Amino acid sequence: MSLRRVATLPAEGPSTVRVPLVGPALCAGFPSPADDFLEGALELPRWLVPNPPATFLMQVRGESMRGAGIFDRDLACVDRSLTAQHDSVVVAVVDALLSCKRYRMEGNRPRLAFDNPDLPTFAVDEASEVEIWGVVRFTVRWHLARGRLT
């Protein structure tokens, strides 16, 4: 096994890229992170974001993905160019509700699941409208107290 320091990772073009932070708004269909959904942007190292035009950030709400190490108020970096595979963490729209779930294949049937044993199984029925927005590439978590800064 070969370990490399972050400083020795190859640079591909500019050293940082601006990644849009998508707000909580939803709309029908399959929107891209358009201006009405933007709450700003973060500059991230280029090596973290291999496909900037297909990448956006969104804040996670709730504890449904705790088993995946994703907690309330973390930022999820979502890449729309990736195809969901068995056990991928995805951002999906289920009946117009935006959600972060674990993508599972049972036989040849795709399923979405919570990753928290304290929550009931999440079933997507045949009549549900489901659209995968993208695959979560990584998350950002604050390790400071979430109190007010002075």
C-alpha positions as MATLAB code, in Angstrom:
seq = 'MSLRRVATLPAEGPSTVRVPLVGPALCAGFPSPADDFLEGALELPRWLVPNPPATFLMQVRGESMRGAGIFDRDLACVDRSLTAQHDSVVVAVVDALLSCKRYRMEGNRPRLAFDNPDLPTFAVDEASEVEIWGVVRFTVRWHLARGRLT';
ca = [
       0.000    0.000    0.000;
       1.251    3.440   -0.893;
       0.162    6.510    1.034;
       0.452   10.007   -0.385;
       0.191   13.308    1.381;
      -2.574   15.642    0.263;
       0.096   18.135   -0.799;
       1.461   15.603   -3.330;
      -1.856   14.868   -5.030;
      -1.785   15.914   -8.678;
      -3.371   19.253   -9.491;
      -5.812   19.312  -12.398;
      -6.181   22.891  -13.496;
      -7.080   25.469  -10.834;
      -6.419   24.391   -7.264;
      -9.990   25.139   -6.119;
     -13.462   25.037   -7.623;
     -16.673   26.760   -6.566;
     -19.393   24.242   -5.709;
     -22.982   25.540   -5.380;
     -24.789   25.102   -2.066;
     -28.360   24.104   -2.878;
     -31.148   25.298   -0.603;
     -34.094   23.347    0.739;
     -36.495   24.330   -2.060;
     -38.020   21.579   -4.169;
     -39.747   21.635   -7.499;
     -41.472   19.084   -9.706;
     -39.365   17.157  -12.173;
     -35.599   16.875  -12.066;
     -34.188   20.322  -11.425;
     -30.530   21.094  -11.614;
     -29.006   23.326   -8.977;
     -30.420   26.425  -10.682;
     -30.201   29.975   -9.388;
     -33.545   29.801   -7.513;
     -32.126   26.975   -5.375;
     -28.699   28.429   -4.700;
     -27.817   29.633   -1.234;
     -24.197   30.342   -2.084;
     -21.110   28.364   -2.931;
     -18.045   26.926   -1.244;
     -14.583   26.731   -2.685;
     -13.237   23.200   -2.416;
      -9.942   21.645   -3.497;
     -10.131   20.551   -7.120;
      -9.081   16.978   -6.270;
     -12.230   16.576   -4.114;
     -14.528   17.561   -6.979;
     -13.564   15.721  -10.176;
     -16.648   16.882  -12.084;
     -17.568   20.441  -10.952;
     -20.455   21.028  -13.418;
     -22.262   17.947  -12.057;
     -21.551   18.602   -8.371;
     -23.479   20.471   -5.676;
     -23.604   20.647   -1.885;
     -26.679   20.333    0.282;
     -27.259   20.364    4.008;
     -28.563   17.134    5.534;
     -31.454   17.329    7.992;
     -32.325   14.528   10.428;
     -30.724   11.338   11.688;
     -31.844    8.817    9.041;
     -28.278    8.240    7.748;
     -26.450    8.014   11.065;
     -25.229    4.463   10.255;
     -23.430    5.881    7.213;
     -21.731    8.521    9.379;
     -23.972   11.295    8.042;
     -25.558   13.457   10.723;
     -27.977   16.363   11.036;
     -26.566   19.573    9.492;
     -23.645   17.866    7.693;
     -22.976   19.065    4.156;
     -23.267   16.354    1.516;
     -21.281   16.713   -1.692;
     -23.476   15.188   -4.402;
     -22.157   14.187   -7.822;
     -24.852   13.835  -10.484;
     -22.435   12.244  -12.957;
     -22.046    9.085  -10.843;
     -24.364    6.110  -11.284;
     -25.800    4.651   -8.073;
     -24.489    1.176   -7.267;
     -25.590   -1.271   -4.551;
     -24.897    0.365   -1.152;
     -24.309    3.870   -2.577;
     -25.586    6.777   -0.516;
     -27.815    8.810   -2.808;
     -29.920   11.940   -2.832;
     -33.337   11.100   -4.225;
     -36.663   12.802   -4.717;
     -39.454   10.492   -3.512;
     -42.932   11.817   -4.280;
     -41.551   15.393   -4.403;
     -39.660   15.037   -1.085;
     -35.878   15.415   -1.142;
     -34.138   12.687    0.837;
     -30.757   11.103    1.518;
     -30.949    7.282    1.454;
     -28.920    4.109    0.988;
     -29.450    2.609   -2.496;
     -29.824   -1.167   -2.352;
     -30.394   -3.794   -5.012;
     -32.548   -6.747   -3.934;
     -32.358   -9.157   -6.826;
     -32.870   -6.832   -9.753;
     -35.140   -4.403   -7.857;
     -33.695   -1.140   -6.582;
     -34.641   -0.067   -3.053;
     -34.001    2.975   -0.883;
     -33.272    2.489    2.808;
     -32.567    4.527    5.915;
     -29.179    3.849    7.478;
     -30.372    4.089   11.071;
     -31.557    0.994   12.965;
     -33.810    3.160   15.179;
     -35.998    4.060   12.189;
     -38.535    1.815   10.480;
     -37.762    0.362    7.054;
     -38.422    2.839    4.293;
     -40.450    1.287    1.511;
     -40.905    2.844   -1.896;
     -44.123    1.500   -3.321;
     -44.627    0.839   -7.026;
     -46.800    3.943   -7.419;
     -44.176    6.264   -5.915;
     -42.343    8.635   -8.180;
     -38.633    8.306   -7.439;
     -35.755   10.102   -9.075;
     -32.094    9.770   -8.083;
     -30.464   13.228   -8.099;
     -26.950   11.948   -7.539;
     -24.520    9.977   -5.426;
     -23.029   11.392   -2.221;
     -19.274   11.580   -2.823;
     -18.365   12.833    0.690;
     -19.734   14.860    3.592;
     -18.405   17.749    5.641;
     -19.096   17.733    9.373;
     -18.453   20.506   11.863;
     -16.784   19.269   15.031;
     -17.255   22.473   16.985;
     -20.160   23.057   19.305;
     -23.091   24.277   17.258;
     -23.792   27.170   19.537;
     -23.664   30.794   18.653;
     -20.313   32.297   17.675;
     -19.313   35.469   19.462;
];
